[in-house]
Amino acid sequence: MWVEKVRALDSEAPIGTVPFADVEAACGFPSPAQDYETTEIDLNEHLMPNRVSTFLIRARGNSMTRAGIYDGDELIVDRSIRPEDGHVVVAVVDGEMTVKRLRVTRAGVVLSAENSRHPDIEVAELSELHIWGVVTRSLHRVLRA
């Protein structure tokens, strides 16, 4: 999986609020009697609590599908989060940007694909590795225009 675009978020530009129905929607058998209230939710706070250190990228490829990341999804990436074993990260290995799950082992660092058709990237001792940030959200378009 690679990155098509990188863009910073304007930390001053408002995203706004949207109505939020404070109810859990059943994905199985629906509850016909359930009432709900609507409030407003601030998308800035909900999606990007560390907005100054957050950016968006567009994912390309299908190596991360088991992590819920699909071709064309927009990923919210936070640079203020310290990358840890198990995090999905945006990494640059020897000049190539990729999105993978970070695995730290005794043998070294592995960037794991979440699709068995794609190989993991074992970061060699002499490789240049930069972690750009931790993926916190995947924005997946359900309705294709």
C-alpha positions in Angstrom: 0.0 0.0 0.0 1.4 3.4 -0.9 0.3 7.0 -0.5 -1.1 9.1 -3.3 -1.3 12.5 -1.6 -0.1 14.1 1.5 -1.7 17.2 2.8 -1.5 19.1 6.0 -4.7 20.2 7.8 -5.1 24.0 8.4 -5.2 24.1 12.1 -7.3 27.3 12.0 -9.9 26.2 9.5 -13.1 25.1 11.1 -14.6 21.8 10.1 -17.7 22.4 12.0 -20.2 20.4 13.9 -22.7 17.8 12.7 -25.8 16.3 14.3 -25.0 13.2 16.3 -27.7 10.7 17.2 -26.7 9.3 20.6 -27.9 5.8 19.8 -26.2 2.5 18.8 -27.4 1.3 15.4 -27.9 -2.4 15.1 -26.2 -4.1 12.3 -28.2 -7.2 12.9 -31.8 -7.3 13.9 -33.0 -3.7 14.5 -34.8 -2.5 17.6 -38.0 -0.8 16.4 -38.8 0.7 19.8 -35.6 2.5 20.4 -35.8 6.3 20.9 -32.9 8.6 20.4 -31.7 12.1 21.0 -29.6 14.2 18.8 -26.8 16.4 19.9 -23.9 18.0 18.0 -20.4 16.6 17.7 -17.4 18.7 16.8 -15.6 16.8 14.1 -12.3 18.6 14.9 -12.3 17.2 18.4 -13.7 13.8 17.4 -11.5 13.0 14.5 -8.3 15.0 15.3 -7.7 15.7 18.9 -4.1 16.8 18.0 -5.0 18.8 15.0 -1.7 20.7 14.7 0.2 17.5 14.3 -2.4 15.7 12.1 -2.4 15.2 8.3 -4.4 13.3 5.8 -3.1 10.8 3.2 -4.9 8.8 0.6 -4.2 5.1 0.6 -3.5 3.2 -2.6 -3.4 -0.6 -2.9 -4.9 -3.4 -0.9 -2.2 -4.6 1.4 -4.0 -3.4 4.6 -7.5 -4.7 4.0 -7.6 -6.8 7.2 -6.9 -3.5 9.1 -10.0 -2.0 7.5 -7.9 0.2 5.1 -9.0 0.0 1.4 -7.8 1.5 -1.8 -8.8 5.2 -2.0 -9.5 5.6 1.8 -8.3 8.8 3.4 -6.2 8.1 6.5 -5.9 10.5 9.4 -2.3 10.4 10.7 -1.2 11.9 14.0 2.5 12.7 14.3 2.3 13.4 18.0 1.6 9.7 18.9 4.7 7.7 19.7 4.7 4.7 17.4 4.4 1.4 19.3 4.4 -2.3 18.4 1.0 -3.0 16.7 0.2 0.5 15.5 -0.6 1.1 11.9 1.9 3.6 10.7 2.9 5.7 7.7 6.6 4.9 7.2 9.3 5.7 4.7 11.8 2.9 4.1 14.8 3.8 2.0 12.8 6.6 0.3 9.6 4.6 -0.3 6.4 5.6 1.6 4.1 2.8 2.9 1.3 2.1 5.3 1.8 -1.0 7.4 1.5 -2.4 10.9 4.6 -1.8 13.0 6.0 -4.9 14.6 9.0 -4.7 16.9 10.7 -8.0 17.5 14.0 -9.1 19.0 15.3 -9.5 15.5 14.4 -5.9 14.5 11.6 -4.0 13.0 9.0 -5.5 10.6 6.3 -3.5 8.7 3.5 -6.1 8.3 1.0 -6.2 5.6 -2.6 -7.0 6.6 -3.3 -9.0 3.4 -1.6 -12.4 2.9 -1.0 -11.6 -0.8 1.5 -9.0 0.2 4.9 -9.6 1.8 6.0 -8.0 5.1 8.9 -5.5 4.9 11.7 -6.6 7.2 13.7 -3.4 7.8 17.3 -4.3 7.4 19.9 -3.0 9.9 21.3 -0.6 7.3 18.0 0.6 6.0 16.8 4.1 6.5 13.4 4.1 8.3 11.3 7.1 9.2 7.9 6.8 10.9 5.9 9.8 9.7 3.0 9.1 12.1 0.4 6.8 13.5 -2.8 6.1 11.6 -5.8 7.0 13.9 -8.7 6.7 11.5 -9.6 5.4 8.1 -12.2 7.4 6.2 -13.9 4.9 3.9 -16.4 6.2 1.4 -19.5 3.9 1.4 -21.5 5.7 -1.3 -19.5 5.9 -4.5 -20.5 8.9 -6.6 
